[in-house]
């Protein structure tokens, strides 16, 4: 049975989602969870794009123990050199070199002739091979490239030393039949003395990213590229969790497996959702809140008699735990520490001390503390240690004309606490107006969404917000978690605003 390699680009292509801006600590945290999930190769970033990208790729290269760490590079020697510098401490380094091959890209973006593109592939893939054992080449916009020229470009890259060929559906143009046949054509017509791994990379503009990836596997692809939760620019990328479960559930059809640890899927999805500020739709396959819910009476009756009637995936398979924890306000530190280890957290003494204090405060407010509550607690703790601006106090008051008033106190640096008040048509608007005063900003609120982490009246609230720069239209996401909805809303806005303000200061 074939083993399909999983190549995750959440931290590179996924970060191109509007409003998503991971810092280095968040990227390392996600990378470590991806390694635990079983990812074979992580595309840690585009080292030459910025100093922050370089530092993140370097940090992940130092932290990863099992998975291959890849850096993206254009067909330019300075890009390749920068990637080599970032990845020199990786246990398993890889470079991913790309160059567009479609007529529209060559003419309007590259302003290069086909012969010049072929020459560039030869020069730069050879140069990359002189620095890396593993070289991957991608002909960008492959699915809109003339088939004969695509074959020539791929063969040129192989002759220059590439052993991994990625065929990107860059604009989500293809369909499963067409995309699968393209892999079949290339695999049958290339020549090489070494084994060449073909990889799929699909975007979801027409809603076919996962189907296209599976069609590639059917036709000889041994690697699939994508992101957690399918995040990415425009309509996003292939959702890796969907491919992993499809291969597992339909092993009879695909005759393929992967190294993905399926019961880490939900935890991986939740972490990316929290840190990216992109909420998972309730009806999302595999990891959505409704994925294992049954509303229809006929469905409910069938599931009660035998889950196989309407459930092809058991919740526990992907790490959805339906049982509540027996932890509460009387639980001791040892029980808490043991549970955190079971959930996969390796905490030092200081981290345990802080986390246990937060747990006790939560347990005073909740009857039962679930796995989801504890994971949210740890994500919130991680976010707060990275924040420069921190919410100290929120106070609300009713104004006689029907408006709401808010007084907000925030610590803006290690020394200073600022307090401002403002009114709004509702409590959320009043809080956000107060925060805007403290941070001396005027972003546009584009999105506000709230969900309960667990069920019941004592559930913690998780709030997602997106703010937008009124001039550049650049977006920034924030996530807030708290037992109190208003507090969670304020935390989310502070996080998004801090990212907004950092970008404003950087661009000055």
N, C-alpha and C positions, 0 to 999 in steps of 0.2 A: 504493500500500500504506500502510495507516494506521500511524502511529508511536504506540505505547503509552507513556505517561509512567510512570516508576517513582518512587514516593513512599516513602521509607524512614523507618520509625519505630522502628528498633532502639534509638535512644538515648532514646526516650520510652516507647512502649508496650512495647518489648523490655526496658527496664530494670525494668518491673514484674514480671519473672520473679522468683520467690522466690530470694533470695540474691544477686541481681545488683546491684552498686553500682559504677558507673563513676565515676572521678574526672574532673576537667576535662581533664587531659592525655590520659587514655585516650579520652575522648569526641572530642577534636580529632584524635587519631590515627586513630580509626575513621572519623570524618567525612572525613578526607583520603583514606583508602582507598576510601570510598564514592564520592567524587568521581571517583577514578581508575577505579572500576568502571563509572561511567556513570550514576549515580543523578541523576535530574532535580531532585527536591526532597527535602531532608532535614528531617524534623521533629526539630529539635535539642533540644527539651525543652519544659517547661511553666514559663515564666519566673517566674510568681508562686508556684510551689509551694515554692521554697526559694531561699536566696541562692546555693547551689551550682548549682542549675538555671539561674538567671539568668546566672551567670558563664560557664557552659558554653555557653549559647545565644549569649551575647555573643562569646565566644572563637571559636566556629565561624563566626559572622557575619563576623568580621574575617578569618578564614583562607580561607573558601571563595571561589573565583574564578569558577567556572562555574555550579555548581548553585544553585538557589533554596534559601534557608534559611527554614524556617517555625517559628513558635512557637505553642503551643497556648494557648487562652484560653476560659474559660467565658463565657457571656453576662453579663458583668459589666464595667463600665467600668474598674475597677481592674486586671483581668486584661489588658484590651486595652492600657491605658497601659503596663503593665509589659512586655508583649511588644514594644510599639513602642520602648521604651527599649532593650531588649536587642538589637533588630534594626536599629537606626538606622544602623549602619555596614555592613550587608550590601549586597553588589552587587545581589542580587535578593531582597528581603525578601517574606515572605508571612505572613499570619495565618490560623490555623485556629480558627474559633469553633464551639462546639458547645452543644447544648441537647437534652435528652431529649424524646422525643415519644410514647413508648408509654404506654398507660393505667397500667400498673403503676409506671412511673418517675414519671409526672406526679403520681399520687396519693400514693405512699408516699415517694418521694425528694424531689421538688421541692415537693410540696404546692401545686401550681398548677393552675388550670383550663386547659382548652384555649385559651380566649380570652387568658388571661394569658401562655401560652407564645407564641402568635402575636404578641402585643404586644411581648414581650421580644425575639423574633427581629427584628422591625422596628427596634426601638430600637437594639439592639446591633450588628447587621450594618451598619446605616447609620453608626453611630459608628466601627466598624472601617474602613469604606470611606473615611471622612474622613481616616484615617491611613495606609492601605495601598492600593496599586493592586490587589494580588492578595488577594482575600478568599475563603476557603473556608469553607463552612458544612456541619456534620454534624448531622443529626437523630439523636441517640444512640438506640440500640435500634430502629433503623428497621424491622428485619424483624419486630418484634412490634407495630408501629404500624398502626392502621387505615389502609387504603390511601388513602381520600379525605382523611383528615387529614394524612397524610404528603405528599401532593401539595400541599395547602394550605400546609404548613410550608415545603416546598421553593420553591414559587412566591413566598411571602412573602420568603424569603431572597434570591431572584433579584431581586425588585422593589426590595429594599433595597440591592443592589449586589454580591451574591456572584456570581462567575463560575465558581466551582468548587463542585460539590455532591458531597459524599461520602455514600454510603449504607452505614452500618456495620451489619454483622451482629454486634452487640456481644457477644452471648452464644453465638455459634456455633449458632444455632437453625435457620437456613435450609438449603435444599438447592439444587443447581444449577438444576433446572427452575424452582423458585419464585423464586429470587434473580434469575435471568436475566430472567424475565417481569416482575419488579418494575422493573428498569432499563428494559425496553421500554415499560412503562406510563408511567413518569415522563417519559422522553424524548419520547414521543409527545404528552404532554398539557401540558407546560410551554410557556410563551410567553416569548420574549425577543428583543430586537433584537440582542443580543450573543451570540457563541458561548459556550455553557455546556459545561464539561467535567464529565462525570460520572465518579466514582471509586468503586472498591470498597474495602472494609475488612472483612476477614473473620477470625473467630476459629475455632479448630480443635476445638472441643468435641466435635463429632460426626465429626471426621476429614475434613471436606469443604472446608476453607478454600481450598486451591488450586483445587479443582474449581469452587467458587463464584466465585472471582475470574475464572477463565477463562470461565465462563458469563456473567458481567457483560460481559466483553470481546466475546463473541459477540453480545450484545444492545445494544451501543453505548457501553459505557464506554471512555473514552480514557485512563484513569489507573488504576493498581493500587497499593494501599497494602499494606505488609507489612514483614517484618523479615528480616534475614539468619539463616539456619538455622531460621527460624520461631519464634524465641524470643518469649516474652510471657507474660502472666499466664494462669493455669489451663493449658489445653492449647496455648497459643501462638497465633501469627498465621499468616497466609499466608506461606509461605516464598518470598521473592522469587526466589531462584535457580531454584526449580521453575517458576515462571511464565515466567521469561526463557528457560529451555531449552525449555519447551513451545512457546512462540511461535516459537523458532528451528527446532526439529526438525519441527514441524507447521505450517510457514509455508504449506504447501499448503492447510491447513484454515482457519487463523485469518486468513490474509491480513493479517498484522500483524507489525511488527518493533518493536525498542526500541533505545535508545542504550546498552544494557548491553554492556560489553567482556567477552565471555564468558571469555576466558582469564585474567581477574583474579578469577574466581568462587571458586576454591579458596583463593587467598590471602586474599580477603575473609572467607570462611567461617572459615578457621583463626584469623585475627586476632580475630574476634568470639568464637570459642570459647575461645581462650586468655584474653582479657581479661574475659570474663563468668564464666569458671569453669564453663561448661555444656558438657559433652562432646557431640560429635556422635555419635549412634548409628551403629554400623557399617553398618546396613542403610538408612541415610538416603538418600533419592533424591538424585542428582546429586553430592553431596559426601561421602557415607559411605565408610568404608574398603572396604566390600564392593561398592561400586557398579560396579566394573570387574573384580571377581574372579569366576572361573568354577570351581566345584567339580565339577559333574557331568561325567563322562567324555564324554558326548555333546556337551555344551556346549563343553568344551575342544577336542574334535576339530573342531567346526564353526568355532570362533574361529581355530584354527590354520590352517584352510583358507581362511577368509575372515571377518574380524571382523564383517562386516555380518550374518552369520547370527544372532548373539546380542547384538551391541552396536549400539544406535542412537545412542549418544553416544561419541565417541572421547575418551579421557582428556585428550589435549592440548587439546581444545576448551574445557575448563573450567579449564585450567591445572594439570592433574595431570601432573607431570614424572616419567617412569619411569626417566630416566637419572641416574646418580650423577655428582657433580661430580669433576673430576680435581684437586681441591684436597686437599692433605694437609699433613703437618707440615713439608714442605720448601718449601711455597708461600710466595712473598714477599708483602710488603704491597701492592705494586702489583696483583698478580693478585687478591688478596683485595678490594681497593677496587673494581677493575673489575667483579668478580662481584657485589658488593653493589649497584653502580649498575644492573647488569642486572636485579637482583631488585627494583629500584624504590626503593632507599634512598638518600637524599641526606644524607650524613653530613658534619659538620664535622670539623676535624682532631682535636679532643679525642675526639669520638665514635668516629672511626676508630681512634684509638690504643687506646681501651678495648676496642672490638669485636675488633680484631686480636689483642690479648692473650688475650681469651676464646677466640677461634678457635684460637690456638696451643695453649692448654691442652686444648681439645677434640680437636684433631688428634693430640695425643700419646696419646690414649686410643682413638681410632677409626681403623680402616683407611681408610675413605672418609668424606668429609664431604659430605652431600647438601644440596640446596636446602632441604629441610625442616629439617635441622639448623641451617642458617644463619638461617632465619626464626625458629626457636625461640630461637636465641641472641640475636637482636635483640629479640624480645618479652621475654625474660628480663631483658635489659639495661634495657629501658624500665621494666619493673616495679620493678626494684631501685633505680632512681634516684628513684622516687616513695615508696619505703618509708621510714618512720621507724625501724621495728624491722628489723634485719637479722641473719640467721643468720651466726654466725662459725665455729662448730665443733660437730660432733656426734661423740660417742664412745660406743660400746656396750660392754657387758660382761655376761658370763653370771653369773647369781646361782645359788647352790647348790640352791635349792628348785625350780629349773626356770623361774623368772621371768627376765626380761631387765632389765638396768639401762641407763640412759642418762645421759650428762652432756652438757648443751647450754649453749653460750655464745652470747649474743646481744648486739648493740649496740642498746640501747634509745633512745639519743639520741646527739648528736654527742660527748658527753663520756664516757659510762658504758658499760661492758661488764659484763653480769651472767651468772653461771654458776649453774645449778641441776642437781640430779640427782634421778631418780625411778626407780621400778621399774614394770613392767607385765607382763601375761601374754604379751606379745610385744614385739618391738623397736619397732614403730610406736607402740604404746600407751605404752611407756616414754618415747619421745621426746616425744610429745604431752603427757604428764603433766609432763615437765620444762619444756616451753614454757609450760604453764598456770601453773606456779609463778612463772616469770620475769615473766609478764604479769599475775599476780594475777587470774586469771579461772577460771571453771568452766563453759564452754559445753558443750553436748551435741553430740557428733560424729554427724551424721545420714547422711553419705554419704562414702565413700572409693572412688575409682575410679582405675585406673592403665592406661595404654596406652603402647605403644612408638611413638615418632614415626616411626622407620624400621624396616626389618626387620634381622634378624641379631642375633648375641649381643652386639654392641657398640652396640646402639641406645640412644639417649637415652630416658629415661623421662619421661612427662608424667603428673602426678598431679593429680586434681581432688578437692577436699574441700568439704563443706558443714558448717558449724557452726550451732547454733541456740541462741538465748537461752532458757534454761529457763523464764523467766517470761513473756516477751512472745511466744515462739515465732517471733520474727523470724529469718530465715536469712541467712547470709553465705557467699559462695563464695570459694574460693582456688585458684590454679593454681601448680604448681611444676614446673620443667623442670631436669633434671640427668642427667648420665651415670650417677650412682648413684641407685638407687631410694629409698634411705632419705633421702638428701639432698633429692631432689625432694619426697618426702613431707613433710619438715620445712618446706621452703620454702612448700609449698601451705598448710600449717596456720598458718604465721606470717602469710601474707597474709590468710587468712580471719579469723584472730584479731585482726589489726590493724584490720580493718574492723568487727569485732564490738566491739572496745574503743572505737573512735572513736564508734560509735553510742551506746554506754553513756554516754560522757562528754558527748555532745551532748544526750542526753535528761535529764541530771541537772538 
